[in-house]
Amino acid sequence: MYRHFLKAKKIIVGTGFCILIYIISSFKSEPTLGELLASQFKNEIYNNFDTLQFNNILNRTIDSLSPKFKHSNTIRNFYATNGFSTNLVVKFYGNQKLDSLVLFLSKSSEHGVNPEIFSTKDIDSLLKELKANKYTNVNQSYATLAKLELLTANAYISYVSILKFGLVDPRTIHTGYLISLKQPDSLFVTNLLNSVSLTDTLQDVQYKSDQYKALQFAYLQNKNDSVRKILAVNMERLRWALPHTGEEFIQVNIPEFSLVYFNKKDTLTKMKVCVGAKIDNNYEEKYKIFEKSGDYDDKPKNHETPMLFSYINTLYANPVWNIPQSIASSEIYTMASRNRNYLTKNRISVYYRNKLIQNPNQIRWYKYSRDKLPFRFVQQAGENNSLGKFKFSFKNDNSIFLHDTNNKKAFKLSNRAISHGCIRLEKPLKLAELLVFDKEKYEKIRSKIGLAPLDSTKIAQFKGINLLSKPKPIEALQMAFTPKKPIPILITYFTAWEKNNKIEYRPDVYGMDIKLWAAMNNILTPNKITVNVKNKKA
């Protein structure tokens, strides 16, 4: 019995000792930075790594490089928070992922981006220096490690940001770019620097859209610099994160002067459009002259249609036209003052403090300043209405909408940038049909604009219409209809795109390619980063 007791006691003591060893081992400290580097470079000199001395050098290197970094504050805060550790070198040197980064950077020219802006050659040279492993004293490596870490961080962030968000923020060069954009923020940068898999991130940001691939292939195949610039700026536009349109949406492309109604990849209809006229040349200089003179005739014009994203939520049959103040000042004022019957002839009502003026022909226009007219002008529905028989509304801050027009000859023009900013449609009735997607509602729309019903059983109800001739004029009253659902509308500006395995090109009607290329080229011209960090002797 006593012998069994001693045996049990030894077992308990032995088990307890094992548990104690396990507990102690579980509290073993993480490997030091020096130990990690010694393992990475297979060189014992890094076991003598002086963290404080390296921190000082890394900090000074950040000071030197920061002016060249777009996200310098975020990078500085990241390394300060993480004890100025060689975060990316430790994680991605040994598994050769930094070599993969250099490969991606060197191939950035495939995206129309100059690899030199990422200091690709410097990073490659630093990697080769570390691989040579010729240091005899650990402090000889500090400057190289610091520079490699920071150049790698900046290049990684810049490369991913460019492919994910674009080189240029279009709002900084185009006042008419009203589409909301995603831009890299401090959290985005921090998450990148904390990446678990660098190569997975690099692979994920490679654009995979068919349009982008087609432009990219053409860019790589073409030797003409002028054509390559066009392809490059349109690749950049595709890198801007456009809103999610869903499967059914309408796209207006300004340089093509066209509207396309898509359902998935199918085209439900395509039609010509007229868009806003190009801004006056030397607009800013002319505007300064206008500000000094105060003469409205000196005021330059800017009727360019903006790029925007919204949802068509209402369509109007026989719309009235609430004439914008700018058009009232520039055109209505002049016509009314020259011809006292102009307003009546064109069915334009005039309101003063929201009260209808019964006889606007008696207004003495010379008493009023053109740019401060106290009147509101509304053109009533009818045959002469400038909006024609249809208006399609969507929310935006520039009062832009789609509409019919009485000037059908304009659609024969090659350059259809002729409107005040809104978009005139070649086939508005077809668009109305697709939007309502309801036979009964569509029949009602047709009846409101004087067209016979499509249903032969209802023709008898359509009184007063000779179906073999033009419809008789009917009293035009505005009536609103709602689409089957709010339909996304995207107004874009592309001068090159792929169609039927061929790249289509269109003239740069607003001169936006020129502005965008200039902004891109300013970024793509590298400022050489040089760092001279002297190591203190150990």
Residue pairs with C-beta under 8 A, 6 or more apart in sequence:
31 39
32 49
32 51
33 49
33 51
33 54
33 85
33 86
33 90
34 46
34 47
34 48
34 49
34 51
34 138
35 46
35 47
36 90
37 46
37 49
37 86
37 89
37 90
37 145
38 44
38 45
38 46
38 47
38 49
39 94
40 46
40 89
40 90
40 93
40 94
41 93
41 130
41 133
42 133
43 133
43 135
45 135
45 136
45 137
45 138
45 141
46 138
46 141
48 138
49 138
50 138
50 139
50 538
51 83
53 139
53 142
53 536
53 538
54 84
54 142
54 145
54 146
55 83
55 84
57 142
57 143
57 146
57 533
57 535
58 79
58 84
58 86
58 146
58 149
58 150
59 84
60 533
61 143
61 146
61 147
61 150
61 531
61 533
62 72
62 75
62 76
62 79
62 150
64 531
64 532
64 533
65 72
65 147
65 150
65 151
65 154
65 529
65 531
66 72
66 75
66 76
68 154
68 527
68 529
69 75
69 154
70 154
70 157
70 158
70 161
71 154
71 157
71 184
71 186
71 189
73 186
74 186
74 189
74 190
75 150
75 153
75 154
75 157
75 189
75 193
77 186
78 87
78 153
78 189
78 190
78 193
79 85
79 87
86 145
86 146
86 149
87 149
87 153
87 193
87 194
88 98
88 149
88 152
88 153
88 156
88 193
88 198
89 98
89 145
89 148
89 149
89 152
91 97
91 198
92 98
92 101
92 198
93 127
93 130
97 197
97 198
97 199
98 123
98 127
98 152
98 198
99 127
100 198
100 199
100 202
101 123
101 152
101 155
101 156
101 159
101 198
101 199
101 202
102 120
102 123
102 124
102 127
104 159
104 202
105 115
105 118
105 120
105 123
105 155
105 159
106 115
106 120
106 124
107 115
108 114
108 115
108 118
108 159
108 162
109 115
110 216
110 219
110 220
111 162
111 163
111 207
111 216
111 235
112 219
112 228
112 231
112 232
112 235
112 236
112 520
113 162
113 167
113 524
114 524
114 525
114 526
116 526
117 158
117 523
117 524
117 525
117 526
118 154
118 155
118 158
118 159
119 151
119 154
119 155
119 526
119 529
120 155
122 147
122 151
122 529
123 148
123 151
123 152
123 155
126 144
126 147
126 148
126 151
127 148
129 144
130 141
130 144
130 145
130 148
135 141
137 538
138 538
139 535
139 536
139 537
139 538
140 535
142 533
142 535
143 531
143 533
143 534
143 535
146 533
147 531
147 533
151 529
153 193
156 192
156 193
156 195
156 198
157 184
157 189
157 192
157 193
159 202
159 205
160 192
160 201
160 202
160 205
161 184
161 188
162 239
163 205
163 206
163 207
163 239
164 184
164 205
164 239
164 241
165 181
165 182
165 183
165 184
165 239
165 240
165 241
166 236
166 237
166 239
166 240
167 236
167 239
167 519
167 520
167 523
167 524
168 236
168 516
168 519
168 520
168 523
169 181
169 183
170 177
170 181
170 237
170 240
170 307
170 516
171 177
171 181
172 519
173 515
173 516
173 519
174 307
174 512
174 515
176 304
176 305
176 306
176 307
177 306
177 307
178 306
178 307
178 308
178 309
178 396
178 397
178 398
179 240
179 242
179 243
179 307
179 308
179 309
179 490
180 243
180 309
181 240
181 241
182 241
192 201
195 201
207 213
207 216
207 238
207 239
209 238
210 498
211 238
211 497
211 498
212 235
212 238
212 239
214 497
214 498
214 503
215 231
215 234
215 235
215 238
215 496
215 497
215 498
215 503
216 235
218 231
218 498
218 503
219 228
219 231
219 232
219 235
222 228
222 231
229 513
229 517
230 495
230 496
230 505
230 513
231 496
231 503
232 517
232 520
233 495
233 513
233 516
233 517
233 520
234 494
234 495
234 496
234 497
236 516
236 520
237 492
237 493
237 494
237 516
242 309
242 490
242 492
243 309
243 488
243 490
245 251
245 309
245 488
245 490
246 488
247 262
247 263
247 264
248 262
248 263
248 264
248 487
248 488
249 261
249 262
249 487
249 488
249 489
249 490
250 259
250 260
250 261
250 262
250 312
250 431
250 487
250 488
250 489
250 490
251 259
251 260
251 262
251 489
251 490
251 491
251 492
252 258
252 259
252 273
252 275
252 305
252 423
252 489
252 490
252 491
252 492
253 260
253 492
253 493
253 494
253 497
254 275
254 305
254 307
254 417
254 491
254 492
254 493
254 509
254 510
255 493
255 494
255 495
255 506
255 507
255 508
255 509
255 510
256 494
256 504
256 506
257 272
257 273
257 274
257 275
257 415
257 416
257 417
258 270
258 271
258 272
258 273
259 270
259 271
259 272
259 273
259 402
259 423
259 425
259 431
260 267
260 269
260 270
261 267
261 268
261 269
261 270
261 431
261 434
262 268
268 434
269 427
269 430
269 431
269 434
271 425
271 426
271 427
271 430
271 431
272 411
272 416
272 426
273 402
273 416
273 423
273 424
273 425
273 426
274 405
274 410
274 411
274 413
274 416
274 417
274 418
274 419
274 423
274 424
275 305
275 416
275 417
275 418
275 419
275 423
275 509
276 303
276 304
276 305
276 417
276 419
276 420
276 421
276 422
277 301
277 303
277 304
277 417
277 418
277 419
277 420
278 303
278 304
278 417
278 509
278 510
278 511
279 300
279 301
279 302
279 303
279 304
279 510
280 286
280 300
280 301
280 302
282 300
283 300
283 302
286 298
286 299
286 300
287 299
287 300
289 298
290 296
290 298
290 299
290 300
296 329
296 330
296 369
296 370
296 371
299 330
299 371
301 330
303 419
303 420
303 421
304 417
304 421
304 510
305 400
305 419
305 421
305 422
305 423
305 491
306 396
306 398
306 400
306 421
306 491
307 491
307 492
307 493
308 396
308 398
308 400
308 490
308 491
309 488
309 489
309 490
309 491
310 394
310 395
310 396
310 488
310 489
311 394
311 395
311 486
311 487
311 488
311 489
312 392
312 393
312 394
312 402
312 435
312 483
312 486
312 487
312 489
313 393
313 394
313 395
313 482
313 483
313 486
314 392
314 393
314 480
314 481
314 482
314 483
315 390
315 391
315 392
315 393
315 432
315 435
315 436
315 445
315 480
315 481
315 482
315 483
316 390
316 391
316 392
316 393
316 478
316 479
316 480
316 481
317 389
317 390
317 432
317 445
317 448
317 449
317 478
317 479
317 481
318 381
318 382
318 385
318 389
318 448
318 449
318 476
318 477
318 478
318 479
319 381
319 385
319 387
319 389
319 390
319 391
319 403
319 478
320 378
320 379
320 380
320 381
320 385
320 478
321 378
321 379
321 385
321 386
321 387
322 376
322 377
322 378
323 332
323 348
323 377
323 378
323 379
324 399
324 420
325 373
326 420
327 420
328 373
328 375
328 377
329 370
329 371
329 373
330 370
332 348
332 377
333 365
333 368
333 370
333 373
335 342
336 342
336 343
336 360
336 363
336 365
337 365
337 366
339 345
340 361
341 361
342 348
343 349
343 350
343 360
343 361
344 360
344 361
346 379
346 384
347 379
347 380
347 382
347 384
347 385
348 360
348 377
348 378
348 379
348 380
349 356
349 357
349 360
349 377
349 378
349 379
349 380
350 356
350 357
350 360
350 363
350 375
350 376
350 377
351 357
351 375
351 376
351 377
351 378
352 374
352 375
352 376
353 374
354 376
357 363
357 375
363 375
368 374
368 375
379 385
379 386
379 387
380 476
381 476
381 477
381 478
382 476
383 406
383 473
383 476
384 406
385 406
385 476
386 405
386 406
387 403
387 404
387 405
388 403
388 404
388 405
388 406
388 428
389 404
389 428
389 429
389 449
390 402
390 403
390 404
390 425
390 428
390 429
390 431
390 432
390 449
391 401
391 402
391 403
391 404
392 401
392 402
392 403
392 425
392 428
392 431
392 432
392 435
393 401
394 400
394 401
394 489
398 421
399 422
400 421
400 422
400 423
400 491
401 422
401 423
402 422
402 423
402 424
402 425
402 428
402 431
402 489
403 422
403 423
403 424
403 425
403 428
404 424
404 425
404 428
405 424
405 425
407 424
410 416
410 418
410 424
411 426
415 507
415 509
417 509
417 510
423 491
425 431
429 446
429 449
429 451
432 442
432 445
432 481
433 442
435 483
435 484
435 487
436 442
436 445
436 481
436 482
436 483
436 484
437 483
437 484
438 484
439 454
439 455
441 481
442 454
443 453
443 454
443 455
443 458
444 481
445 481
446 452
446 453
446 454
447 453
447 462
448 477
448 479
450 465
450 471
450 472
450 473
450 474
451 471
452 459
452 462
452 465
452 467
452 471
453 459
453 461
453 462
459 467
464 472
464 474
465 471
465 472
466 472
493 510
493 512
494 506
495 505
495 506
495 507
495 508
495 513
496 503
496 504
496 505
496 506
497 503
497 504
498 504
508 514
